[in-house]
Amino acid sequence: IDSGIASGSTTSPPSDDGGNNDYQNGIDDELAMHNIPSFDWEAPYSKNSYSQTQSRSQRLRAELFPDGSEEAVVPPAAHPSPTTPVTSTLQTLGEPTNVSHNTMDNIVHYQDDADLAMQAIPEFAKLLNSKNTEVLVSVTTCLHQLSKKEGSVHALLNCPQLISSLLHTLGTATDPEIVRCCTGTLHNLSYLREGLEAIQKYRGIPILCELLSNTSETVLYYTITTLHNMIQRHKASQLDICLSGGLEKMVSVLKYSDKPQFVAMVAECIHLLCHRNPDKKQAVAACSGPLHLVKLLQTSSVEYVTWAVARALKTLSVCNKNKKCILEAGGMQALARHLDTGSQRVTEEVLYTMRNLSNAVKGGTTDNVDPILTKLMDVLARTNINLIACSVGCLSNLTCNNPNNKKTVFRAGGMDTLLRCLLQNQAIPSVAEPLLCTLRHINYKHSEYEQTQHAFRTSGGINLITKVLSTAQHWAVIKAACGLIRNLALNSANIPFFKDTGLLLHLIQACLRITDHYKGGVTENRDGIKLEDIMWESLKTLETVSCHPEVRAQLDNPISAHLLMKCINSNNENLVQVALSTVVQFEGNENFMVLIKSDPRFELIGKLCHFRNPKIAQMAAVLSNRLSEVEGDVKPPMDTSHQNPGVFVNGAVQWGDTGPHSRPDNGTNTSHLNDVVDLDATTAQYRNDSFIKSPSSVPVVPPGGGGGAPLQPSPHQQYSPRYHAPSPHVPQPSSYNGVAFPTTYSSNYTTQSSYHAFPAYQQHTAYQPPPPNNRNWYTAI
């Protein structure tokens, strides 16, 4: 039995001559079965042919760097296989050293490039003055190649004569190859700060601006890239570019190129040049820049092109002239086309631009706005606060004085969407304020406003507004909420909901907070809004709700009387007129008239009968006549600093920490975007003004009315002639300084408050009623 092991009886040793015996044939067959090349036994081995012909350093270099040695002689294989390469162990060990070898080569080449450039640059500078076209082509080509290497580019910048000669050659050359190589060299130099400074120093900007009219795409790419680097990294060059007409030529090349990268870079240059520069925005509008940019939005779907064009339009949309051009070119529809893209940065830039444009959209200016409104409402379902703020800002502007847009938003389910968004973002002023304005718009002045207000009531909108008004930490939010309440108060069906939710109590509380911060005669802005405008809005809302008898019954209390008399004593003519109009509506309430007459400032109403404003004079005459009919012994106001004045007489509601929806003591800082109009500015931080912690700190009557020392008025102040100044036709006695009132009240009155005296008036005789034949003068107020 053959065991598979060769025995000595059946085999013979190989012959020494290497002939084709059976043993050698068996080995060859076995190697052939495994695709292994056979060894050539007859190949002579000569040691001198490989190793003895090389020096020791050459052999060491060949073994460390086998791929880089040109003198290394590798003995070839006798029978190379075409399919399986044979790699020696020495070669495998030498492969990682190729990295070190390449690094050393780079260092040597860097030094060689720098040395070569330092030697050749003076000669190149001389040759650039040659008039031979072939010489100029060769020189500019060499310079272009040298500018691509890091070692030689610094050497080029160290030769000012070369930069000057290169720019001179570029300005005078007509050969396309020379222009291409020169612009390519400047393009490579513009990535270094020294290169940008050199280009500006040697008057290269006008030459580059002239090249924007070149027909070669390569030259245009090099030129716009160089200018973009200068605009972005070297701010001092922006003025030179604009003076050289570069901005107008950038706008003109937009309509001749369809390369996405080139168009995006041109749009970015327009954005950077026009940023915070009104004159440049006007220049772009004069050369039809908005039209070309809008066409790019309509045709392009490349993400970075859309982003760059939207940024340029955002900057231009601050200018009223550009707004009109963008809207006439169909900019709103072109921008809304990209709201559905997956890129967040494109969506943000598009919404910023649409918000800037939305306040200029009027009836007939922009057609087919319904899809835009639907897409804007879809954005409210996202989680990005910036996107929501911009979207709701657009909705607020588009629904202002536009009945068709109001009905479109309501029919598309906008009421539920807006209320849900307000519930989720009521603590964010940048979202809450435009949301309240949008709700105010769609609830009034259109044919379906009754349906919208019914939907607002049934969706819990009044409860939500009550909560927002009681917890608002931002003046703009308070003003917007008061405006919404004023529109809702025009419908008597909403009044019972006002009483049930306690909305009126929080309205009075908001008015007291505003008057506590208002300094008469001082124009002060709070959160970007004049404080007197906020105060007027709140008083106007109080006047509107007071038209209903049930509301007057709830507001018949000392706090309301104190608030109105404090506003009557203001030096703002508009506030005085609204406060008097509100008091006139309480003419039939005997208790309220008693409270007015109990106030120490009620004598001012008689003096207002001779005021220069006829409406104020007429209303003051009505009140004076009515107060003269009030019977009973009116007692002077008592000092209530030790009592809790926070109880309504009729409402029996405690004004304090136990009241509904009490305001937290401390607010939180909220960061949000800037105003709707100018978005050139970056985001801004809103201030958190300190509110009074509880209405219980506001007494019913001024302190000092009791047994304490009487409060002394401050000297007469100089008021702005725009508001409440004494009539120049009436001589003013120097003995009367006006009725003083404290600007701040506190239940723990320890220090004297600042006072603002009402302007003095001439003493007149008793008021005479109008003639009997003119009985309609009161109804005309």
KANORDA-V382795 format. One record per helix or strand of 2 or more residues. SS is the DSSP state (a for helix, b for strand). FROM is the first residue (numbers start at 0). LEN is the number of residues. If there is no record, write none. Layout:
SS_FROM_LEN ; SS_FROM_LEN
//
This chain:
a_21_12 ; a_46_3 ; a_55_9 ; a_88_6 ; a_96_31 ; a_132_14 ; a_149_8 ; a_159_13 ; a_175_14 ; a_192_9 ; a_204_9 ; a_216_17 ; a_236_7 ; a_245_8 ; a_259_15 ; a_277_9 ; a_288_11 ; a_302_14 ; a_319_9 ; a_330_6 ; a_343_15 ; a_369_10 ; a_384_14 ; a_402_9 ; a_413_11 ; a_428_14 ; a_448_10 ; a_460_11 ; a_474_15 ; a_491_10 ; a_502_15 ; b_524_2 ; b_528_2 ; a_530_15 ; a_548_7 ; a_557_11 ; a_572_13 ; a_589_9 ; a_602_8 ; a_613_15 ; b_670_2 ; b_683_2 ; a_694_3
//
